[in-house]
Amino acid sequence: METRYYVLQDERGLVSVFANYTQLRARLLGRGESLFVPNVPQSIFNVGTDFDAPLWGPNSPHRLSGMLYLQLIGQKHLSEDSSLITNPYERLAGCLAYSHNSGWTTFLDVIWYPGDRNSETAFNFGPPTNANFSDIVVNPQAPVTVLGGVSYRFRTGS
């Protein structure tokens, strides 16, 4: 389910706020004591804002766009019998881009984990049921990840 409200939507650009929620119910059928699909979060909630605006007037070939949103990811079962589950965690993500009609774009993406950095990449390498904590392998996320770059889009069609 998603809702979006456009704060601004005209020749000056576009600004909106949004929220969406996904509840996942992944189950294994006909597997005896196995019931849960590992590594599927129980829910995902996003709330944020995005924008896209021409710089220096409505007909300018220069554009600035971006997005900032908070994700709340629910618990994940790490075993099919739910003997091990992860904690819910949050992730704050943002991106900022400057683009030109010639096809060039420069961008900056940032991801921040304000709390738990282990739950997103925790995996069970042991048995699918009756797993132990020693069977769980975790690759902690960096507290902050920054990615910047330049891209070029080739024109296609006429």
C-alpha positions in Angstrom: 0.0 0.0 0.0 1.4 3.4 -0.9 0.3 7.0 -0.6 2.0 10.0 -2.2 1.2 13.7 -1.8 2.5 16.2 -4.4 3.6 19.4 -2.5 4.6 21.0 -5.8 3.9 19.8 -9.4 4.3 22.5 -12.1 6.9 24.0 -14.4 9.1 24.9 -11.4 9.5 21.2 -10.7 8.1 18.3 -8.6 8.2 17.8 -4.9 6.4 14.9 -3.1 6.2 13.1 0.2 5.4 9.4 0.3 4.9 6.5 2.5 4.4 2.8 1.7 4.0 -0.4 3.6 4.4 -4.0 2.6 3.5 -6.9 4.7 5.0 -10.3 3.6 3.6 -13.7 4.4 5.9 -16.2 2.9 5.2 -19.8 4.0 6.5 -23.2 3.0 3.7 -25.7 2.3 3.9 -29.5 2.7 7.3 -29.5 4.4 6.5 -31.0 7.8 8.1 -28.9 10.6 9.4 -26.4 8.0 7.0 -23.4 7.7 8.9 -20.2 7.2 10.9 -19.0 4.2 14.3 -17.8 5.4 15.5 -14.3 4.9 12.1 -12.8 4.0 11.3 -9.8 6.2 7.9 -9.8 7.8 7.3 -6.1 6.7 8.9 -3.1 5.1 7.8 0.5 5.7 9.2 3.4 3.8 8.6 7.1 4.4 10.3 9.9 2.5 10.4 12.8 0.0 11.6 13.2 -3.5 12.1 16.1 -5.9 13.0 17.0 -9.5 13.5 20.6 -10.6 15.0 22.5 -13.4 17.7 24.9 -12.4 17.6 28.5 -13.6 14.1 28.5 -15.1 11.6 26.0 -16.5 13.4 25.6 -19.9 16.9 25.1 -18.4 18.8 22.1 -19.6 20.1 21.7 -16.0 18.1 19.6 -13.5 18.6 18.8 -9.8 16.8 15.8 -8.4 16.9 13.8 -5.2 15.3 11.5 -2.7 15.5 11.0 1.1 13.7 8.1 2.8 13.7 6.0 5.9 13.1 2.2 5.7 11.9 0.2 8.6 12.5 -3.5 7.9 10.8 -6.1 10.1 12.2 -9.4 11.5 13.4 -12.1 9.2 13.3 -15.8 10.0 16.7 -17.4 9.6 15.5 -20.9 9.8 12.4 -22.7 8.4 11.1 -23.5 11.9 11.6 -20.0 13.2 14.1 -21.1 15.8 16.2 -18.1 14.9 15.0 -14.6 13.8 16.8 -11.3 13.2 16.0 -8.0 14.9 14.0 -5.4 12.9 16.3 -2.6 11.6 16.3 0.9 10.0 18.1 2.3 7.1 18.2 5.9 6.0 19.0 6.5 2.3 19.3 9.6 0.2 20.5 10.5 -3.3 21.2 13.8 -5.0 21.8 14.2 -8.7 22.6 17.0 -11.1 21.8 16.2 -14.8 22.1 18.0 -18.1 20.1 17.5 -21.3 23.3 16.5 -23.0 23.1 13.1 -21.2 25.6 13.7 -18.4 24.6 13.2 -14.7 26.6 13.4 -11.5 25.2 11.8 -8.4 25.8 11.2 -4.8 24.1 8.3 -2.8 24.3 7.9 0.9 23.0 5.0 3.1 23.1 5.2 6.9 22.3 2.5 9.4 21.4 4.3 12.7 21.1 1.1 14.7 21.4 -2.6 13.9 23.9 -3.2 11.1 23.9 -7.1 11.3 20.3 -8.1 10.6 20.2 -7.2 6.8 23.0 -9.7 6.0 22.5 -12.5 8.5 22.3 -15.9 6.9 21.9 -19.4 8.2 24.5 -21.8 6.9 23.4 -24.6 9.1 20.4 -27.0 8.9 17.1 -25.5 7.8 15.5 -26.5 11.1 16.8 -26.5 14.6 19.6 -24.2 13.7 22.0 -22.7 16.3 23.5 -19.3 16.7 26.8 -20.8 15.6 25.2 -21.6 12.2 24.5 -17.9 11.5 27.0 -15.9 9.4 26.8 -12.1 9.5 28.4 -9.5 7.3 27.9 -6.2 9.1 27.0 -3.2 7.0 29.2 -0.2 7.2 27.6 2.5 9.4 27.6 4.9 6.5 28.1 4.2 2.8 28.7 7.0 0.3 28.7 6.4 -3.5 29.4 9.2 -6.0 29.8 9.1 -9.7 29.2 10.4 -13.2 27.1 8.7 -15.9 26.2 9.4 -19.5 23.0 8.3 -21.2 23.3 7.7 -24.9 20.3 9.0 -26.9 18.1 6.3 -28.4 15.4 6.8 -30.9 14.6 10.1 -32.5 
